[in-house]
Amino acid sequence: MDHYYKDLSHLPFSERLKVNYDHPEAFDLALYLEHARALLAGNPVDMPLYDFKVYTRSPSTSRVNPAPVVILEGILVLYPEELRTLMDLKVFVDADADERFIRRLIRDVEERGRTLGSVVDQYLTRVKPMHQAFVEPTKRHADVILPGGGQNPVALEMLLAKALSRLVQTGVA
């Protein structure tokens, strides 16, 4: 879902910095839905590429080809009902808040050129409140909750078995 932030290239950089990118309204849900439906129908899509250093879409896209198993992902992927209805299996990956913060801190400083202070400020004023308001409540829509932030071998084996079952049903495996 990260590549489906709304295109804000028409805004000056200083204005793009003020946008709450952890709110559901920050995403181009219509395009994400269009692309998800196309992939599920067996059609390729040209996924937008988001440039996190300048807070806008890149002019480039990435071709995503359909597959027998399509994974829709993102922190708010279970938020819109329209997306949930497309899913055969809804998974909520549940990670400790401190682990989420540490991963974000390392990523944003090392990959996105952000400062320690800016990451902490963004986390406290936007990320944490939006997680509590919009992400955490989507657990109730999940068929499976993966504790341990995806570092759960038993749960991952179960998801793999489900994916393999789908491949067998479609005659791919």
C-alpha positions in Angstrom: 0.0 0.0 0.0 3.0 2.3 0.5 3.2 3.1 -3.2 -0.4 4.1 -3.3 -0.2 7.4 -1.4 -2.1 10.1 -3.2 0.0 12.0 -5.7 0.7 15.3 -4.0 3.3 16.6 -6.6 1.1 19.6 -7.1 1.9 20.8 -3.5 5.1 22.5 -2.5 7.5 20.3 -0.5 6.8 22.3 2.6 3.1 21.5 2.3 3.7 17.8 1.6 5.7 17.7 4.9 2.5 18.6 6.8 0.4 15.8 5.4 -0.6 13.0 7.8 0.6 10.0 5.9 -0.7 7.6 8.5 -4.3 8.6 8.0 -6.5 6.5 5.6 -7.2 9.7 3.6 -3.5 9.8 2.6 -4.0 6.8 0.3 -5.3 6.6 -3.2 -7.8 3.9 -2.3 -9.6 4.1 -5.7 -6.4 3.3 -7.6 -5.4 0.6 -5.1 -8.8 -1.0 -5.5 -8.6 -0.7 -9.3 -5.2 -2.4 -9.3 -6.3 -5.2 -6.8 -9.3 -6.0 -8.9 -7.3 -6.1 -12.1 -4.7 -8.4 -10.6 -7.5 -10.7 -9.2 -9.0 -10.7 -12.7 -5.7 -11.8 -14.2 -4.6 -8.5 -15.6 -1.2 -6.8 -15.0 -1.0 -3.3 -13.5 1.6 -0.6 -13.5 2.0 0.2 -9.8 3.0 3.7 -9.0 6.3 4.1 -7.2 6.4 6.5 -4.2 9.5 8.5 -3.4 9.7 8.9 0.4 12.5 11.4 0.3 10.4 14.0 -1.5 7.0 12.8 -0.3 5.4 12.2 -3.7 5.1 9.7 -6.5 7.9 9.0 -8.8 7.2 9.4 -12.5 8.2 5.7 -12.9 5.9 2.8 -12.3 6.6 -0.9 -11.8 4.8 -3.6 -13.7 3.0 -6.2 -11.4 1.8 -9.3 -13.1 -1.1 -11.3 -11.9 -0.5 -14.6 -10.1 -2.6 -17.4 -8.6 -2.0 -16.0 -5.2 -2.3 -12.2 -4.8 -1.2 -10.6 -1.6 -2.6 -7.2 -0.7 -0.6 -5.6 2.0 -0.3 -2.4 4.0 -0.9 -1.0 7.5 -4.4 0.0 6.6 -5.3 -2.8 4.1 -8.0 -4.1 6.4 -9.5 -0.7 7.0 -11.6 -0.2 3.8 -14.5 -2.7 3.5 -14.1 -2.6 -0.2 -10.6 -4.2 0.1 -11.7 -6.7 2.7 -14.4 -8.1 0.4 -11.7 -8.9 -2.1 -9.7 -11.1 0.3 -10.0 -14.8 0.8 -7.9 -14.6 3.9 -7.4 -11.5 6.0 -4.2 -11.4 8.1 -3.3 -8.9 10.8 0.5 -8.9 11.5 0.7 -7.8 15.1 4.1 -6.4 16.2 5.1 -4.8 19.5 4.8 -1.0 19.5 8.5 -0.6 20.5 9.5 -3.0 17.6 7.4 -1.0 15.1 9.0 2.2 16.3 12.6 0.9 16.2 12.1 -0.5 12.7 10.6 2.8 11.5 13.4 4.8 13.2 16.2 2.8 11.5 14.4 2.8 8.1 13.6 6.5 8.1 17.1 7.6 9.2 19.1 5.2 7.1 16.9 5.0 3.9 14.9 8.2 3.9 17.4 10.7 5.3 15.3 11.8 8.2 16.6 13.0 11.5 16.1 11.2 14.8 14.0 14.2 16.1 11.8 14.2 13.1 11.1 10.5 13.3 10.3 10.7 17.0 8.0 13.7 16.5 6.2 12.1 13.6 5.8 8.9 15.6 4.3 10.7 18.7 2.1 13.1 16.8 0.9 11.0 13.9 2.0 7.4 13.7 1.0 6.3 17.2 -2.4 8.1 17.3 -3.3 6.9 13.8 -2.3 3.3 14.7 -4.6 3.5 17.7 -7.4 5.1 15.8 -7.3 3.2 12.5 -4.9 0.3 12.4 -5.4 -1.5 15.7 -9.2 -1.6 15.3 -8.9 -3.5 12.0 -7.8 -6.6 14.0 -11.4 -7.5 14.4 -11.7 -8.0 10.6 -8.8 -10.4 10.5 -9.3 -14.2 10.0 -5.8 -14.7 11.5 -3.7 -12.5 13.8 0.1 -13.1 13.6 1.7 -12.3 16.9 5.4 -11.5 16.8 5.4 -9.1 13.9 5.7 -11.9 11.3 8.4 -13.7 13.2 6.1 -16.6 14.1 7.2 -19.8 12.3 4.0 -21.7 13.0 1.8 -19.0 11.7 4.0 -18.5 8.7 3.8 -22.3 7.9 0.0 -22.0 8.1 -0.1 -19.1 5.6 2.3 -21.0 3.3 0.0 -24.1 3.5 -3.0 -21.9 2.6 -1.1 -20.4 -0.4 0.0 -23.8 -1.6 -3.6 -25.1 -1.3 -4.6 -22.2 -3.6 -1.9 -23.1 -6.1 -3.1 -26.7 -6.1 -6.7 -25.6 -6.6 -5.7 -23.5 -9.6 -3.5 -26.3 -11.1 -0.3 -24.4 -10.8 1.3 -26.7 -8.2 
